[in-house]
Amino acid sequence: MQKLADTVYSCAQKFYEDLIYSSQFNTLSSVLCLGEYTMPQHMRLIQTNYSLLSHRMDLDGGLLSELYSKDVITHREMETIKTGRTSYDRNEELLNVMLRKTDVKFREFVVKVRACNMAHLAEMLEIDS
């Protein structure tokens, strides 16, 4: 039992360090060691669709403003996302921010993605109720 607890603690610590110390989330490698069944559903959805989302999301259509107005992201997170040099960089930063959010905030994110004319992407991110 102690070995399992040590493994979980080690993986959780790596997950935290990746979030804090890495500008890229390294495709959730640290979370995977916990096993997919423990990963929140919105994290699995982002992980599964990460490449497509990072290439196809359009943040220039007002998505960031909408997310900020609904308190899905903070002003600081919005400004950090905007500093990305390319649209790919900005999309990756938004996805990395969303990985740290609750399912409730993630659901609002999906609503806003759909509202910003990206229904095809929102459909990939729907959480089962």
N, C-alpha and C positions, 0 to 999 in steps of 0.2 A: 504494500500500500504506500509506503514511504517513497518508493521508486517512482510510482505514478505521480505522486504529489510533486516530487522534484522535477519530473519531466514537464508537467503542466506549468510549474513556476518558471522553469527555464524558457519555455516557449513564450509564455506571457511577457517575460522580461525582454526577450528578443523582439517581440511585437512592439512593445513600448519603445524600445530603443530605435527601431526602424521608423516609427512615427515621429519621434522627436529629433533624431539626428540625421535623417536622410531626406533629401529633397525629392527623391524618387522612392516609391514604396517597394521596389524590387518585386513586383508582381505577387505580393502577399506571401512570399516564401515563409516568413516567420509564422503566419497564421496557419498555414497548412500543416505544420507539425502538430497542431492541436487536433487535427482531424476535421474533415468537412462538416461533420454533424454538429460541432460546437460553434462554427462560424455563423454569425448572423446572416440572415438571408440576403439583406441588401449588400453585404460584402461579397457574397458568392456571385450575385448578379453583376456587380461591378467587375469582379475578377474575370468572370466568364466573357464579358463583353468589353473589356478594357481597351483592347486594340481598336475595335470598331468605333467605340465611343470617343476615344482620344483623337481619331482621325475625322469623324463626321459631325461632332457637335458644333453648333454655331453659336458662339457667345456674343456675337455682334448684334444679335436680334433682340437684346434686352433681357436675356436670361439672368445675368448676374444681378441686374437691378431688381428683377422680380424676386429672386432668391433673398436678396438683402431686405426688401420691403416686407417679406413674410418671416423674417428672422430665421431663415434657414442657414444663412451664412452671416458672419459678422462683417463690420466695415473693414477691419484689418484683413480678414480672409479675402474679401473682395479686392482690396488693393493689392494684396500679394498675388492673386490670380492675374490681375491686370498687368503685372510686371513681366509676365512671360513674353519672350521675344517673338515667338510664333504662335499661331492658333493651336498647334499641337501642344506646345508647352503650357498654354493657358488651360487647355482642356485637361491635360494631365494633372495640373495643380488642382483644378476643381474636383476631379475624381478623387484625388488624394484627400482633399478636405472632406468630401462626402463619405469616405471610408470611416471617418471618425465620428460621424453623426449617428443619431438614433434612428430607428426605423420610422418614427413619426416624421422627423425632418426629411428623411429620405423619400417618404411618400409624397411630401409636399414638393420636393425636388422633381419627382416624376410628373406631378401635376403641372409644374411650371415648364418642364421640357415639352410636354404635350401642348401647352398653351402657346409656346414659342415656335409653333409649326414644325415640331420634330416628333410627331406621333409615332413614326416608324422606330425611333430610338426609345421612346417612352414604353412602347409595347414590350421591348426586351427587358425593361426594368420593373415590370409589374410584380409586386410582392403578393404571394398567395395569402388570402385572408384566413 
